[in-house]
Amino acid sequence: MDYTLFRELADSWGLVYLFVLFVGAILFTFRPGSKKIAEEVSRIPFSEDE
């Protein structure tokens, strides 16, 4: 295996992998029920834990 083969794999399958990862992150963010969790997490900096 040499540099050109690795470069071809990175150009083709690397792009597919990153696109699938991106779509998965979007679907995970907008899944049903995630709004409640996101609201709870957004209030963490304002909680008073002393």
Stockholm file with secondary structure:
# STOCKHOLM 1.0

chainA/1-50         MDYTLFRELADSWGLVYLFVLFVGAILFTFRPGSKKIAEEVSRIPFSEDE
#=GR chainA/1-50 SS CCHHHHHHHIIIIIHHHHHHHHHHHHHHHTSTTHHHHHHHHHTGGGCCCC
#=GC SS_cons        CCHHHHHHHIIIIIHHHHHHHHHHHHHHHTSTTHHHHHHHHHTGGGCCCC
//
